[in-house]
Amino acid sequence: MLLAILGFLILSLVALRLWDERAERLEWARLAALQPATPAFYALEMVADLPEPAQRFFNFAIKVGTPLLTVAEIEMEGEFSLGTRDKPNYRPMKAKQILAAPVGFIWKLRLPGLMSVSGSDSGMWTRFYILGLIPVARTGRNTNHARAAYGRYISEAIFWTPAVLLPREDVVWEPLGQNTARVTITHNQLTEAVDIQVDSEGRLVSVSFMRWSDANPEKVYRLQPFGGYFSDFREVQGFRLPFKIEAGNMFGTDEYFAFFKSRVVTVRFPVAGV
């Protein structure tokens, strides 16, 4: 009887993981299909009416004549913290991501080791497993999760898919200072305002915003500072993108904790329909 129960439990866990992987594949394909089939090409006139720091940002991040692709696939490695600021417990990280802001994203993470952790994060769910089978986090499909995820992938669009942030009705830019500007993006009743800081050439230095998050001792959702720093810019299909990123909670305060330290392996903008 005990063996039968154990066998049923294992089969149930396998079925759950297979179901999750199927959902990941379907959502990945849906997001990939959002790539424009006939994109416009970047021109300086597109940003001529924006605040000067925003113009500088776009003119560095996108070369004139670049097809304005808005869906990217990113492969990365680095360190991810499973601890706190005082005891970060960084683990080696490997991850793959598709980013299709403002619609959604999927981030597939693997922390190798004796007690490996794997799973995915998206605009709809967070699902992680130990040893590829035992669920340790399973949440999503609620307004708190959607709002928190939206902040994440909108802020990531700034440095990985900048064409998404070009001016249109639901994207509004405003000046904050000589080297800073704020962009506000609205989609499906969700709104996020993100601040960028650039250097004299327009290279992105930092991104920051007030993120809806429960990453606090009380585990209560509330607005709190989040952001990151960028370096090692490289050209990819006409875009100049950072290949080194660190990000964390309480950005800009004495409590800042960079729980995410990433080195990009590859970035590609897949061709629609391929």
C-alpha positions as CSV (number, residue, x, y, z in Angstrom):
1,M,0.0,0.0,0.0
2,L,2.8,2.4,0.9
3,L,4.6,1.8,-2.4
4,A,1.3,2.3,-4.3
5,I,0.8,5.7,-2.5
6,L,4.4,6.7,-3.2
7,G,4.1,5.7,-6.8
8,F,0.9,7.7,-7.2
9,L,2.5,10.7,-5.6
10,I,5.5,10.5,-7.9
11,L,3.3,10.1,-11.0
12,S,1.2,13.1,-9.9
13,L,4.3,15.3,-9.5
14,V,5.6,14.2,-12.9
15,A,2.2,15.0,-14.5
16,L,2.2,18.4,-12.8
17,R,5.7,19.3,-14.1
18,L,4.8,18.1,-17.6
19,W,1.6,20.2,-17.5
20,D,3.7,23.3,-16.4
21,E,6.2,22.7,-19.2
22,R,3.4,22.5,-21.8
23,A,2.1,25.8,-20.5
24,E,5.6,27.4,-20.8
25,R,5.9,26.2,-24.4
26,L,2.5,27.5,-25.4
27,E,3.1,30.9,-23.8
28,W,6.6,31.2,-25.2
29,A,5.2,30.5,-28.7
30,R,2.4,33.1,-28.1
31,L,4.9,35.8,-27.1
32,A,7.3,34.9,-29.9
33,A,4.4,35.4,-32.4
34,L,4.1,39.1,-31.3
35,Q,7.4,40.0,-33.2
36,P,6.5,42.5,-35.9
37,A,6.6,40.9,-39.3
38,T,7.3,44.2,-41.1
39,P,8.9,46.5,-38.5
40,A,9.6,50.2,-39.1
41,F,13.2,51.4,-39.1
42,Y,14.7,53.7,-36.5
43,A,15.1,57.3,-37.4
44,L,16.1,60.3,-35.3
45,E,12.8,62.1,-36.0
46,M,11.0,59.4,-34.0
47,V,12.4,60.8,-30.7
48,A,12.8,64.5,-31.6
49,D,10.0,65.7,-29.3
50,L,11.2,63.6,-26.3
51,P,13.1,65.1,-23.3
52,E,16.8,65.4,-24.2
53,P,17.9,62.5,-21.9
54,A,15.4,60.2,-23.5
55,Q,16.6,61.3,-27.0
56,R,20.2,60.5,-25.9
57,F,19.1,57.1,-24.6
58,F,17.4,56.1,-27.8
59,N,20.1,57.4,-30.1
60,F,22.7,55.3,-28.2
61,A,20.5,52.2,-27.8
62,I,19.2,52.0,-31.4
63,K,21.3,52.7,-34.5
64,V,19.6,54.6,-37.2
65,G,18.1,52.2,-39.7
66,T,17.6,49.4,-37.3
67,P,14.5,47.3,-37.7
68,L,12.4,48.0,-34.6
69,L,11.9,44.5,-33.3
70,T,10.2,44.3,-30.0
71,V,10.5,40.6,-28.9
72,A,13.8,39.3,-27.6
73,E,15.2,36.0,-26.4
74,I,17.9,36.2,-23.8
75,E,20.2,33.6,-22.4
76,M,22.1,34.5,-19.2
77,E,24.2,33.2,-16.4
78,G,25.4,34.6,-13.1
79,E,24.3,34.6,-9.5
80,F,20.9,34.5,-7.8
81,S,20.4,35.0,-4.1
82,L,18.3,32.6,-2.1
83,G,19.0,34.5,1.1
84,T,18.9,38.0,2.6
85,R,21.1,41.1,2.4
86,D,23.1,39.9,5.5
87,K,23.3,36.3,4.4
88,P,22.8,36.3,0.6
89,N,23.5,32.7,-0.2
90,Y,24.2,33.3,-3.8
91,R,23.8,30.3,-6.1
92,P,25.2,29.9,-9.7
93,M,22.4,30.7,-12.1
94,K,21.5,29.8,-15.7
95,A,18.4,31.2,-17.3
96,K,16.6,31.7,-20.6
97,Q,13.9,34.4,-21.2
98,I,11.5,35.7,-23.8
99,L,10.5,39.3,-23.4
100,A,7.5,40.7,-25.2
101,A,6.6,43.8,-23.3
102,P,4.0,45.2,-22.7
103,V,2.2,41.8,-23.2
104,G,4.3,39.4,-21.1
105,F,7.5,37.4,-20.5
106,I,8.8,34.0,-19.4
107,W,12.0,33.6,-17.4
108,K,13.1,30.0,-17.1
109,L,15.6,29.6,-14.3
110,R,17.9,26.8,-13.2
111,L,20.1,26.8,-10.1
112,P,22.3,23.7,-10.4
113,G,23.7,21.8,-7.5
114,L,22.9,18.9,-5.1
115,M,19.5,20.5,-4.4
116,S,18.9,22.0,-7.8
117,V,16.1,24.5,-8.2
118,S,14.3,25.0,-11.6
119,G,11.1,26.5,-12.9
120,S,9.8,29.6,-14.4
121,D,8.4,33.1,-13.7
122,S,5.9,34.9,-16.0
123,G,3.2,37.5,-16.0
124,M,0.8,34.8,-15.1
125,W,2.6,32.5,-12.7
126,T,5.6,31.7,-10.5
127,R,6.5,28.0,-10.4
128,F,9.7,26.5,-9.0
129,Y,10.8,23.0,-8.1
130,I,13.5,21.3,-6.1
131,L,15.2,18.4,-8.0
132,G,12.9,19.2,-11.0
133,L,9.9,17.6,-9.3
134,I,9.1,18.9,-5.8
135,P,7.1,22.2,-5.9
136,V,8.6,24.9,-3.6
137,A,6.8,27.9,-5.0
138,R,3.5,27.9,-6.9
139,T,1.6,31.1,-7.2
140,G,0.1,33.6,-9.6
141,R,-3.1,34.4,-11.6
142,N,-4.0,37.2,-9.2
143,T,-3.9,41.0,-9.3
144,N,-0.9,41.2,-7.0
145,H,1.2,38.9,-9.1
146,A,0.2,40.5,-12.3
147,R,1.1,44.0,-11.0
148,A,4.4,42.9,-9.6
149,A,5.4,41.0,-12.8
150,Y,4.3,44.0,-15.0
151,G,6.8,46.2,-13.2
152,R,9.6,43.7,-13.8
153,Y,9.1,43.2,-17.5
154,I,8.4,46.8,-18.3
155,S,11.6,47.8,-16.6
156,E,13.5,45.1,-18.5
157,A,12.1,46.3,-21.8
158,I,14.1,49.5,-21.3
159,F,17.4,47.8,-21.5
160,W,16.6,44.7,-23.7
161,T,13.9,45.8,-26.0
162,P,14.1,49.6,-26.2
163,A,12.0,49.9,-29.3
164,V,9.0,49.1,-27.1
165,L,9.5,52.4,-25.3
166,L,9.3,54.6,-28.4
167,P,6.6,57.3,-28.1
168,R,3.0,56.4,-28.7
169,E,-0.3,56.9,-27.0
170,D,0.3,54.5,-24.1
171,V,4.0,55.5,-23.7
172,V,4.7,58.9,-22.1
173,W,8.1,60.4,-21.4
174,E,8.8,63.3,-19.1
175,P,12.1,65.0,-18.0
176,L,13.5,64.7,-14.5
177,G,17.0,66.2,-14.8
178,Q,20.0,66.7,-17.1
179,N,20.6,62.9,-17.3
180,T,17.3,61.5,-16.1
181,A,13.9,60.9,-17.5
182,R,10.7,59.0,-16.6
183,V,8.7,56.8,-18.9
184,T,5.1,55.7,-18.0
185,I,3.7,52.7,-19.9
186,T,0.0,51.6,-19.7
187,H,-1.3,48.3,-20.9
188,N,-4.6,46.4,-20.0
189,Q,-5.3,48.7,-17.0
190,L,-1.7,48.2,-15.7
191,T,0.5,51.3,-15.4
192,E,4.2,51.5,-14.5
193,A,6.4,54.6,-14.3
194,V,10.2,53.9,-14.6
195,D,13.1,56.3,-14.2
196,I,16.2,56.0,-16.3
197,Q,19.6,57.6,-15.8
198,V,22.0,57.9,-18.7
199,D,25.6,59.1,-19.2
200,S,26.8,61.9,-21.5
201,E,26.6,59.5,-24.5
202,G,23.1,58.1,-23.7
203,R,24.4,54.8,-22.3
204,L,22.0,53.5,-19.6
205,V,23.5,53.8,-16.1
206,S,20.5,52.7,-14.0
207,V,16.8,52.0,-14.0
208,S,14.6,52.5,-10.9
209,F,10.9,52.5,-10.0
210,M,8.5,51.8,-7.2
211,R,7.6,48.1,-7.6
212,W,4.6,46.4,-6.2
213,S,6.3,43.7,-4.1
214,D,6.0,41.5,-1.1
215,A,9.8,41.2,-0.8
216,N,9.9,42.5,2.8
217,P,9.9,41.0,6.3
218,E,6.2,41.4,6.6
219,K,5.5,39.6,3.3
220,V,2.9,42.3,2.5
221,Y,2.4,43.7,-1.0
222,R,3.3,47.4,-1.2
223,L,5.2,49.8,-3.3
224,Q,9.0,49.8,-2.6
225,P,12.1,50.9,-4.4
226,F,13.6,48.5,-7.0
227,G,16.2,49.0,-9.7
228,G,19.6,48.0,-11.1
229,Y,22.8,49.0,-12.8
230,F,24.2,48.2,-16.3
231,S,27.5,47.8,-18.0
232,D,29.4,46.0,-20.8
233,F,27.3,47.3,-23.7
234,R,27.4,45.3,-27.0
235,E,25.7,45.7,-30.3
236,V,23.0,43.1,-31.2
237,Q,21.2,43.5,-34.5
238,G,21.5,47.2,-34.4
239,F,20.7,47.6,-30.7
240,R,23.3,48.5,-28.1
241,L,22.4,46.4,-25.0
242,P,24.0,45.8,-21.6
243,F,25.5,42.4,-21.1
244,K,26.2,42.9,-17.4
245,I,23.2,43.6,-15.0
246,E,22.7,43.7,-11.3
247,A,19.3,44.4,-9.7
248,G,17.6,44.3,-6.4
249,N,15.1,45.6,-3.8
250,M,15.3,48.9,-1.9
251,F,17.3,50.5,-4.8
252,G,18.8,53.9,-3.9
253,T,18.6,53.3,-0.1
254,D,21.0,51.9,2.5
255,E,19.1,48.7,2.4
256,Y,19.7,48.0,-1.3
257,F,20.3,44.3,-1.9
258,A,21.4,43.1,-5.4
259,F,19.9,39.6,-5.3
260,F,20.3,39.3,-9.1
261,K,23.7,39.5,-10.8
262,S,23.6,38.5,-14.5
263,R,26.0,38.1,-17.4
264,V,24.2,37.8,-20.7
265,V,25.4,35.0,-22.9
266,T,23.3,35.8,-26.0
267,V,20.5,38.1,-27.0
268,R,18.6,37.6,-30.2
269,F,15.6,39.2,-31.9
270,P,13.9,36.2,-33.6
271,V,12.4,36.8,-37.0
272,A,8.6,36.6,-37.1
273,G,7.3,33.3,-38.3
274,V,10.7,31.5,-38.1
